[in-house]
Amino acid sequence: MQIPGHIDPVPVPRAAPARADGRVDLVGLSKAEIRAALAGAGLDERQAKLRAKQLWHWIYNRGVTDFALMTDIAKAQQPWLAERFVIGRPDVVTAQVSTDGTRKWLLRSDDGQDYEMVFIPDADRGTLCVSSQVGCTLNCRFCHTGTMRLVRNLTAGEIVGQVMLARDGLGEWPSQPDGRLLTNIVMMGMGEPLYNFEQVRDALRIVMDGDGLALSKRRITLSTSGVVPKMAQAGEEIGVNLAVSLHAVTKEIRDEIVPLNRKYGIEELLQACADYPGANNARRITFEYVMLKDKNDSDEDARELVRLLRKYKLPAKVNLIPFNPWPGAPYECSDPERIRAFSNIVFEAGISAPIRTPRGRDIMAACGQLKSAAEKKSRAELDRLAEEKLAALG
């Protein structure tokens, strides 16, 4: 069990948990890895190459999870594949639908770990909010996920599996570029994506592959709290849109709200944004800014935000996020009038600053609210709850 730290807590990489049945899950493997897995199981190189190409198509274009349905693979070979391999999906513990149409899934991995994903439908797009870790180490004080311990990184298969499961639920197979409900992906679920860089990179490469899930990199956004050393690498090796959880414009307040700021300060973070490969006016960097009453929402804060963005000549958009409450949260949401005044100051400086409409609040699916409802309770807590239940019955 990882112990969450307050400053630069880098999780120790762990091997993917082995399935109890010994089979290898093909979801999340690259084409070369699928070919190598088939060769390792006994196919000759030529056969392995052909079968890998066929499997890739069935898995990512057709959404098929049963080898028996793969019509161009010999019937005699289908049971051989089924004995050794599986095309997995996360187990769904619960699925909820908000009054505004937002969907939230609580998912469970093969080793019993829980994590969440959210789908947000709009008139012209549908955005899937994908998790990268079970829990989080960053302890951002406004974020419910930050109150969890980090258990482990999700594998590339578990990250891609969220997209596959959403496609299942939306009936979007076979894969096609036109008429999709799921048009955009944001790495904004549970966890800090840049602390699970390799698995996130490998998963997104499958999502972006033209023969795979075929989502354009322009429709994918990776959100970071400011892991500066990994930002340039993300731009070079993944190349998707960047979102930065800024949330404050002074060291004192950002140190409190986003403790990672004590390691990588605002100026260092904004310089890394200015250096981000591919950032320009057509592909602006999004700065996420949660509105906390009497904490970071003054006119002075808005003017300082404008000054900083201008200083670093950043092609920027600022998403103003009304704080989404959760039990025990230490903050309140700024008043609507205050949020509008903040937005107006930034807009008048020529920087886009839309106010995000909260979605999925009634099912705790809004920004900053994600936390696995099935988070493991300690033995002492379970005993205490049992005693309280008995006392109530008594």
C-alpha positions in Angstrom: 0.0 0.0 0.0 1.4 3.4 -1.0 1.4 6.1 1.7 0.3 9.4 0.2 2.9 12.2 0.6 2.4 15.9 0.3 5.3 16.8 -2.0 6.3 15.1 -5.3 5.0 11.7 -4.3 6.1 9.4 -7.1 4.4 6.0 -6.9 6.6 2.9 -7.3 5.7 1.1 -10.5 4.0 -2.3 -10.0 3.7 -5.2 -12.4 0.2 -5.8 -13.8 -1.7 -8.2 -11.6 -1.9 -11.7 -13.1 -5.4 -13.1 -13.8 -6.4 -16.0 -11.6 -7.1 -18.2 -14.6 -3.6 -17.6 -16.0 -4.9 -16.2 -19.3 -3.4 -13.1 -20.9 -5.7 -10.1 -21.5 -5.1 -8.7 -25.0 -6.7 -5.3 -24.3 -4.0 -2.7 -23.8 -1.3 -4.6 -25.7 0.2 -3.0 -28.8 0.2 -4.8 -32.1 3.8 -5.9 -31.6 2.9 -7.2 -28.0 0.0 -9.2 -29.3 2.2 -10.7 -32.0 4.8 -11.6 -29.3 2.2 -13.1 -27.0 0.9 -15.3 -29.8 4.4 -16.4 -30.7 5.2 -17.0 -27.0 2.1 -19.3 -26.9 3.4 -21.4 -29.8 2.4 -19.8 -33.1 5.1 -19.5 -35.7 6.1 -16.0 -36.6 4.1 -15.7 -39.9 0.9 -17.0 -38.2 1.4 -14.8 -35.2 1.8 -11.7 -37.4 -1.4 -12.5 -39.4 -3.5 -13.4 -36.3 -2.3 -10.3 -34.4 -3.6 -8.1 -37.3 -6.9 -10.0 -37.3 -7.3 -9.8 -33.5 -6.5 -6.1 -33.4 -9.3 -5.4 -35.9 -11.9 -7.6 -34.0 -10.9 -6.1 -30.6 -10.7 -2.4 -31.5 -12.9 -2.0 -34.6 -15.6 -4.5 -33.9 -15.6 -4.5 -30.1 -15.8 -8.3 -30.1 -14.9 -10.1 -26.8 -15.6 -13.7 -27.9 -13.0 -15.5 -30.1 -15.8 -17.7 -31.5 -17.3 -14.7 -33.3 -14.2 -13.9 -35.2 -15.2 -15.3 -38.6 -11.9 -15.0 -40.4 -10.1 -17.1 -37.8 -10.2 -20.8 -38.3 -12.8 -22.5 -36.0 -10.2 -25.0 -34.9 -8.0 -22.2 -33.6 -10.7 -20.3 -31.7 -10.7 -22.6 -28.7 -6.9 -22.5 -28.6 -7.0 -18.7 -28.3 -9.8 -18.8 -25.7 -7.7 -21.2 -23.5 -4.7 -18.8 -23.5 -6.1 -15.3 -24.0 -9.1 -13.1 -23.0 -10.5 -9.8 -24.3 -11.4 -8.3 -21.0 -13.6 -5.5 -19.7 -13.6 -4.0 -16.2 -16.3 -5.4 -14.0 -19.1 -2.9 -13.4 -19.9 -2.6 -9.7 -22.5 0.1 -10.2 -23.7 2.3 -13.1 -25.6 5.5 -12.3 -27.3 8.1 -14.6 -27.7 11.7 -13.5 -30.8 13.8 -14.2 -28.7 15.7 -16.7 -27.7 12.5 -18.6 -24.2 12.2 -17.2 -23.3 8.5 -16.6 -20.9 7.3 -13.9 -19.5 3.7 -13.6 -17.8 2.3 -10.5 -15.4 -0.3 -12.0 -13.5 -3.2 -10.4 -10.2 -4.7 -11.6 -9.3 -8.4 -11.5 -7.4 -7.9 -8.3 -10.4 -6.2 -6.6 -9.5 -2.5 -6.9 -12.2 0.0 -7.6 -12.0 3.1 -9.8 -14.5 5.3 -11.6 -15.2 6.7 -15.1 -17.7 9.3 -16.2 -19.4 10.0 -19.6 -20.8 13.6 -20.1 -23.1 14.0 -23.1 -23.6 17.4 -24.8 -25.5 18.5 -27.9 -22.4 18.4 -30.1 -20.0 16.1 -28.3 -19.7 13.3 -25.7 -16.8 13.3 -23.3 -15.4 10.3 -21.4 -13.5 11.2 -18.2 -11.0 8.4 -17.8 -9.1 7.4 -14.6 -5.3 6.7 -14.6 -4.8 5.5 -11.0 -6.7 3.8 -8.2 -6.8 6.7 -5.8 -4.3 9.6 -5.9 -1.2 10.9 -4.1 -1.6 14.6 -4.7 -3.9 15.5 -1.8 -5.4 18.6 -3.5 -7.6 19.9 -0.8 -10.7 20.7 -2.9 -10.7 17.3 -4.6 -12.6 14.3 -3.1 -10.3 11.8 -4.9 -7.4 13.5 -3.1 -8.7 12.2 0.2 -8.0 8.6 -1.0 -4.7 6.7 -0.7 -3.0 5.7 -3.9 -3.4 2.0 -4.2 -1.7 1.4 -7.6 -1.4 2.7 -11.1 -3.9 1.4 -13.7 -2.4 -0.7 -16.5 -2.7 0.4 -20.2 -5.4 -2.3 -20.5 -7.4 -1.0 -17.6 -7.2 2.6 -19.1 -8.2 1.4 -22.6 -10.8 -0.9 -21.1 -12.7 2.2 -19.8 -13.0 3.4 -23.4 -14.0 0.0 -24.6 -16.7 -0.4 -21.9 -18.1 3.1 -22.7 -18.3 2.1 -26.3 -20.1 -1.1 -25.3 -22.6 0.9 -23.2 -23.2 3.4 -26.0 -23.6 0.8 -28.7 -20.7 2.2 -30.7 -19.4 -0.8 -32.5 -18.2 -1.3 -35.2 -15.8 1.7 -34.6 -16.4 4.6 -37.0 -15.3 8.2 -37.2 -18.7 9.7 -38.0 -21.9 9.9 -35.8 -20.2 8.9 -32.6 -21.6 9.7 -29.2 -18.2 9.3 -27.6 -16.2 12.0 -29.4 -13.7 13.2 -26.8 -11.6 11.8 -24.0 -10.2 13.6 -21.0 -7.6 12.1 -18.7 -9.2 13.9 -15.7 -10.6 11.0 -13.7 -9.0 9.5 -10.6 -5.2 10.0 -10.3 -2.4 12.1 -11.8 -1.8 10.8 -15.4 1.8 12.0 -15.5 2.7 9.8 -12.4 1.6 6.8 -14.6 3.2 8.1 -17.7 4.1 4.9 -19.6 0.8 3.2 -19.1 -1.2 6.4 -20.1 1.0 6.9 -23.1 0.6 3.3 -24.3 -3.2 3.4 -23.8 -3.6 6.6 -25.6 -1.5 5.4 -28.5 -4.1 2.6 -29.0 -7.0 5.0 -28.7 -5.4 7.3 -31.3 -4.3 4.5 -33.7 -6.1 4.8 -37.0 -6.6 1.0 -37.1 -7.6 1.0 -33.4 -10.1 3.2 -31.7 -9.2 6.0 -34.1 -9.8 9.1 -32.0 -7.8 12.1 -33.1 -5.2 13.5 -30.7 -7.0 16.8 -31.0 -10.0 15.2 -29.3 -8.0 14.0 -26.3 -6.9 16.1 -23.4 -4.5 15.1 -20.6 -4.9 17.0 -17.3 -2.0 17.4 -14.9 -1.6 19.1 -11.6 1.8 20.3 -12.7 4.3 17.4 -12.9 6.8 19.6 -14.7 9.5 17.1 -15.5 7.0 15.0 -17.5 5.2 17.7 -19.4 7.5 18.1 -22.3 7.8 14.3 -22.6 4.0 14.1 -22.8 3.9 16.6 -25.6 6.6 14.8 -27.6 5.5 11.1 -27.0 1.7 11.5 -26.7 1.0 14.9 -28.4 -2.5 15.4 -27.0 -4.1 18.7 -25.7 -2.8 19.8 -22.3 -4.9 20.9 -19.4 -3.3 22.2 -16.2 -5.0 22.3 -12.8 -3.9 25.8 -11.8 -6.6 26.8 -9.3 -4.6 29.7 -7.7 -2.2 32.5 -8.7 -0.2 33.0 -5.5 2.3 30.6 -3.9 0.6 30.7 -0.5 -2.9 29.7 -1.8 -1.7 27.2 -4.4 0.6 25.6 -1.8 -2.5 25.0 0.3 -4.9 23.9 -2.5 -2.4 22.0 -4.7 0.4 20.8 -2.4 2.5 19.8 -5.5 3.1 23.5 -5.9 5.7 23.3 -3.1 7.8 21.2 -5.4 7.0 22.8 -8.8 6.0 26.4 -8.3 3.7 28.5 -10.5 6.5 30.2 -12.5 8.2 26.9 -13.2 4.8 25.3 -14.2 3.9 28.2 -16.5 7.3 28.1 -18.2 6.8 24.3 -18.8 3.4 25.3 -20.4 5.1 27.9 -22.6 7.5 25.2 -23.7 4.8 22.5 -24.3 5.3 21.0 -27.9 2.5 21.9 -30.3 0.8 24.6 -28.1 -0.5 27.4 -30.3 -3.6 29.5 -30.8 -5.3 26.7 -32.6 -4.4 24.3 -29.8 -4.6 26.3 -26.6 -3.6 25.1 -23.2 -6.6 24.9 -20.9 -6.1 26.1 -17.3 -8.5 24.6 -14.9 -9.5 27.0 -12.1 -11.9 25.9 -9.3 -13.8 28.8 -7.8 -13.5 28.7 -4.0 -15.3 31.3 -1.9 -13.0 34.0 -0.4 -10.0 31.9 -1.3 -9.0 32.4 -4.9 -11.9 34.3 -6.4 -11.1 38.1 -6.0 -10.8 40.7 -8.7 -7.1 40.8 -7.7 -6.8 37.1 -8.4 -8.3 37.5 -11.8 -6.0 40.4 -12.7 -3.0 38.4 -11.5 -4.1 35.4 -13.6 -4.2 37.7 -16.7 -0.7 39.1 -15.9 0.8 35.6 -15.6 -0.7 34.3 -18.8 0.5 37.4 -20.6 4.0 37.2 -19.1 4.5 33.7 -20.5 2.7 34.5 -23.8 0.5 31.5 -23.3 -2.1 30.5 -25.9 -4.6 29.9 -23.1 -8.2 29.2 -22.2 -9.3 29.3 -18.6 -12.1 26.9 -17.5 -13.8 28.4 -14.4 -15.2 25.5 -12.4 -17.8 26.2 -9.7 -16.6 24.1 -6.7 -18.5 20.8 -6.4 -19.2 20.0 -2.8 -18.6 16.7 -1.2 -19.0 15.5 2.5 -16.4 17.0 4.7 -15.0 19.5 2.1 -13.2 22.4 3.7 -14.4 25.0 1.1 -17.5 26.5 -0.3 -18.3 27.5 -3.9 -17.9 31.1 -4.9 -21.2 33.0 -5.4 -22.5 33.1 -9.0 -22.0 36.9 -9.2 -18.4 36.6 -8.0 -17.7 33.9 -10.6 -19.2 36.1 -13.4 -17.2 39.1 -12.3 -14.0 37.0 -12.3 -14.8 35.7 -15.8 -15.5 39.2 -17.1 -12.1 40.5 -16.0 -10.3 37.6 -17.8 -12.5 37.9 -20.9 -12.0 41.7 -21.1 -8.2 40.9 -21.3 -8.8 38.9 -24.4 -8.6 35.5 -22.8 -11.5 33.0 -23.0 -12.8 32.2 -19.6 -16.0 30.2 -19.8 -17.8 29.1 -16.7 -18.3 25.4 -16.7 -21.8 24.1 -16.0 -21.6 21.5 -13.2 -22.6 18.1 -14.5 -23.5 15.0 -12.6 -23.5 16.6 -9.1 -26.5 14.5 -8.0 -24.5 11.2 -8.5 -21.1 12.7 -7.3 -19.8 12.6 -10.9 -18.8 16.2 -11.2 -15.2 17.6 -11.3 -13.4 16.9 -8.0 -16.1 14.6 -6.7 -14.8 11.2 -7.9 -14.0 8.8 -5.2 -14.7 5.1 -5.3 -17.8 4.6 -3.2 -16.6 1.1 -2.4 -13.3 2.3 -0.9 -12.0 -0.3 1.5 -12.8 0.4 5.1 -10.4 -0.7 7.8 -11.2 -3.6 10.1 -11.7 -1.2 13.0 -14.2 0.9 11.0 -16.1 -2.2 9.9 -16.3 -3.4 13.5 -17.5 0.0 14.7 -20.2 0.1 12.1 -21.4 -3.3 13.0 -21.6 -2.4 16.7 -23.5 0.8 15.8 -26.0 -1.3 13.7 -26.5 -3.7 16.6 -27.0 -0.9 19.1 -29.6 0.7 16.8 -31.4 -2.6 16.6 -31.0 -3.1 20.4 
